[in-house]
């Protein structure tokens, strides 16, 4: 049975203590090897970026805030530290 994917838009901002790695983090995010949430960069600057992506439907997709927390936690496991806001496309 195929998994349903939930599309979303994500805004990422550099954290004050990680501003020096922001561009590298954005490049790592858009590299495409995150199969759990493939991301396309729509726009980016040196401190902010906007992505479009999709994740498998689950408890973490119940609200925009729960998906943002899920993504922040997953990214932190690979040493990417960003402030995220997410809008789930319904």
Short mmCIF file of the C-alpha atoms (twelve columns), coordinates in Angstrom:
data_MODEL
# 
_entry.id   MODEL 
# 
loop_
_atom_site.group_PDB 
_atom_site.id 
_atom_site.type_symbol 
_atom_site.label_atom_id 
_atom_site.label_alt_id 
_atom_site.label_comp_id 
_atom_site.label_asym_id 
_atom_site.label_seq_id 
_atom_site.Cartn_x 
_atom_site.Cartn_y 
_atom_site.Cartn_z 
_atom_site.pdbx_PDB_model_num 
ATOM 1  C CA . UNK A 1  0.000  0.000  0.000  1 
ATOM 2  C CA . UNK A 2  1.613  3.321  -1.058 1 
ATOM 3  C CA . UNK A 3  2.390  5.935  1.560  1 
ATOM 4  C CA . UNK A 4  0.582  9.258  1.235  1 
ATOM 5  C CA . UNK A 5  2.892  12.258 1.117  1 
ATOM 6  C CA . UNK A 6  1.992  15.638 2.560  1 
ATOM 7  C CA . UNK A 7  3.341  18.672 0.652  1 
ATOM 8  C CA . UNK A 8  4.604  21.640 2.650  1 
ATOM 9  C CA . UNK A 9  6.448  24.934 2.379  1 
ATOM 10 C CA . UNK A 10 9.237  25.578 4.860  1 
ATOM 11 C CA . UNK A 11 11.006 28.797 5.802  1 
ATOM 12 C CA . UNK A 12 14.434 28.360 7.340  1 
ATOM 13 C CA . UNK A 13 16.313 31.076 9.189  1 
ATOM 14 C CA . UNK A 14 19.882 31.049 10.435 1 
ATOM 15 C CA . UNK A 15 20.222 30.727 14.194 1 
ATOM 16 C CA . UNK A 16 22.478 33.385 15.702 1 
ATOM 17 C CA . UNK A 17 25.012 30.802 16.883 1 
ATOM 18 C CA . UNK A 18 25.031 29.020 13.479 1 
ATOM 19 C CA . UNK A 19 25.082 31.927 10.998 1 
ATOM 20 C CA . UNK A 20 28.496 30.907 9.700  1 
ATOM 21 C CA . UNK A 21 27.216 27.514 8.524  1 
ATOM 22 C CA . UNK A 22 23.869 28.632 7.083  1 
ATOM 23 C CA . UNK A 23 24.845 28.484 3.378  1 
ATOM 24 C CA . UNK A 24 26.462 25.068 3.854  1 
ATOM 25 C CA . UNK A 25 23.361 23.810 5.677  1 
ATOM 26 C CA . UNK A 26 21.122 25.016 2.839  1 
ATOM 27 C CA . UNK A 27 23.324 23.251 0.288  1 
ATOM 28 C CA . UNK A 28 23.188 20.061 2.347  1 
ATOM 29 C CA . UNK A 29 19.394 20.301 2.593  1 
ATOM 30 C CA . UNK A 30 18.947 20.698 -1.138 1 
ATOM 31 C CA . UNK A 31 21.426 17.924 -2.033 1 
ATOM 32 C CA . UNK A 32 18.494 15.516 -2.293 1 
ATOM 33 C CA . UNK A 33 19.769 12.606 -0.197 1 
ATOM 34 C CA . UNK A 34 17.100 13.040 2.494  1 
ATOM 35 C CA . UNK A 35 14.592 10.464 1.306  1 
ATOM 36 C CA . UNK A 36 12.323 11.136 4.292  1 
ATOM 37 C CA . UNK A 37 11.747 14.738 3.107  1 
ATOM 38 C CA . UNK A 38 13.013 15.697 -0.356 1 
ATOM 39 C CA . UNK A 39 13.342 19.494 -0.552 1 
ATOM 40 C CA . UNK A 40 13.556 22.002 -3.399 1 
ATOM 41 C CA . UNK A 41 14.972 25.479 -2.724 1 
ATOM 42 C CA . UNK A 42 12.584 28.175 -3.929 1 
ATOM 43 C CA . UNK A 43 14.586 31.194 -2.691 1 
ATOM 44 C CA . UNK A 44 17.545 31.809 -0.434 1 
ATOM 45 C CA . UNK A 45 19.720 34.577 0.968  1 
ATOM 46 C CA . UNK A 46 22.613 34.429 3.412  1 
ATOM 47 C CA . UNK A 47 20.232 34.205 6.394  1 
ATOM 48 C CA . UNK A 48 16.897 32.822 5.110  1 
ATOM 49 C CA . UNK A 49 15.631 30.222 2.666  1 
ATOM 50 C CA . UNK A 50 12.272 28.958 1.440  1 
ATOM 51 C CA . UNK A 51 11.806 25.315 0.465  1 
ATOM 52 C CA . UNK A 52 9.037  23.151 -0.917 1 
ATOM 53 C CA . UNK A 53 8.948  19.523 0.098  1 
ATOM 54 C CA . UNK A 54 6.878  16.507 1.057  1 
ATOM 55 C CA . UNK A 55 6.918  14.056 3.944  1 
ATOM 56 C CA . UNK A 56 5.066  10.811 4.562  1 
ATOM 57 C CA . UNK A 57 1.767  11.380 6.326  1 
ATOM 58 C CA . UNK A 58 1.947  10.622 10.043 1 
ATOM 59 C CA . UNK A 59 1.382  11.968 13.522 1 
ATOM 60 C CA . UNK A 60 4.069  14.598 12.849 1 
ATOM 61 C CA . UNK A 61 1.930  16.108 10.050 1 
ATOM 62 C CA . UNK A 62 -1.067 16.889 12.283 1 
ATOM 63 C CA . UNK A 63 -0.181 20.599 12.522 1 
ATOM 64 C CA . UNK A 64 2.293  23.053 11.035 1 
ATOM 65 C CA . UNK A 65 4.052  23.305 14.422 1 
ATOM 66 C CA . UNK A 66 4.371  19.523 14.861 1 
ATOM 67 C CA . UNK A 67 5.893  19.177 11.394 1 
ATOM 68 C CA . UNK A 68 8.339  22.032 12.096 1 
ATOM 69 C CA . UNK A 69 9.431  20.302 15.336 1 
ATOM 70 C CA . UNK A 70 9.787  16.965 13.523 1 
ATOM 71 C CA . UNK A 71 11.935 18.500 10.789 1 
ATOM 72 C CA . UNK A 72 14.094 20.456 13.248 1 
ATOM 73 C CA . UNK A 73 14.703 17.295 15.273 1 
ATOM 74 C CA . UNK A 74 15.575 15.245 12.163 1 
ATOM 75 C CA . UNK A 75 17.939 17.924 10.864 1 
ATOM 76 C CA . UNK A 76 19.648 18.298 14.226 1 
ATOM 77 C CA . UNK A 77 20.637 14.618 14.049 1 
ATOM 78 C CA . UNK A 78 22.824 15.510 11.029 1 
ATOM 79 C CA . UNK A 79 24.137 18.711 12.653 1 
ATOM 80 C CA . UNK A 80 21.905 21.153 10.759 1 
ATOM 81 C CA . UNK A 81 20.537 23.758 13.153 1 
ATOM 82 C CA . UNK A 82 17.919 26.115 11.695 1 
ATOM 83 C CA . UNK A 83 14.860 27.924 12.939 1 
ATOM 84 C CA . UNK A 84 11.956 26.588 10.884 1 
ATOM 85 C CA . UNK A 85 8.404  27.564 10.184 1 
ATOM 86 C CA . UNK A 86 6.265  25.244 8.111  1 
ATOM 87 C CA . UNK A 87 2.999  25.577 6.235  1 
ATOM 88 C CA . UNK A 88 1.334  22.292 5.332  1 
ATOM 89 C CA . UNK A 89 -0.484 22.543 2.009  1 
ATOM 90 C CA . UNK A 90 -3.972 21.196 2.527  1 
# 
